[in-house]
Amino acid sequence: MQNIRAQNIAATGTLTVGGPNSSTRLWSIVVNTGAASAVATVYDGTAASGRKIATIDASASKSLNYGGAICKDGVTLVLSGGNADVTVNAG
């Protein structure tokens, strides 16, 4: 059974789930509470220098399903432009 972890970020900054060679599965990203001008950029890797997966407008609540996409080197989400509340479900 897959071990899914919910990780939350509620201020501008960086959130990382998994690590190098972890084959982390990305299940969903939920913008719980949006913030004007907020953007969430998602990468396959442990830093914002990995392969970009998505750029998400985080100015309003939404749920995005990634269906367990495999991220070879973990998942990093960088929240910028505003203090949105975002949850990453991965494992």
N, C-alpha and C positions, 0 to 999 in steps of 0.2 A: 504494500500500500504506500502511496506517495505521501511524504511528509510535507504538507503545505504550511508555510509560515506567513502570517499576516504581519507586515511591517508598516508603520505609519510615519509620515513626515508632515509637520504642520507649520513649518517656517521655511524660508528660503534656505537651501543647503543641499546636501547630498545624502542619499540613502543607498546602501549596497546590501544585496542578498546573495549569498553563495560566494564562491571564490574561483580562482583559476582551475580549469579542468574539472569543474563541478557538475557540468551538464544540468544546470538549474532549469527547471521548467517554470515558465511564466504563464500563470493562469489568468490573472486579471489585474487591472488597475482601476481603482475607484476614486474619483474626485468627490469626496464627501461634502466639502464646502469649498466653493470656488472663491477666487479673489481677482479683482480687476487686474488685468495685464499679466496674470500668472501663466507660466508655461512650464510643463513638465517634459523634459527630454530624457528618453530611455535608451540605454546602451547595453550591448552584450559585452560585459567586462566589469572589472572592479574599479574603473575610473571613467571619466567622461571622454577618454581617448579611445574607447572601444568602438565596435561597429554600432552605428546608430540604428535603433529599431523603430523609434517613433518620436514625434514631436506633438505634444498634446496641449490643446488650449484648455487651461485649467481655471478659466474664469467663471465656470458654472459647473454644477454637479453633473456627473455622468459616470457610466460604468463601461469599461472596455474589456472585452473578452479576448484573450490570446490563445485559449484552448490548449495550454500546456506546451507552447512553443519552447524548444530547447535552446537555451542560451549557454553556449559552451563554457564561458568563463564567468558565470554569475550575471546578475542584473544590477545595473546602477541607474538610479533615477536622480536627475538634477532638477530641483524646483527653483525657478527664478521669476523675478518680476512681481511677486506678491506672495503673501502668506496663505496659500490655499492649504487645505487639509486633504492629503492624498494617502491611500492605502494601496500597497503592492502585495498581491497574493502570489507567492512563488515558493518553490521548494524542489 
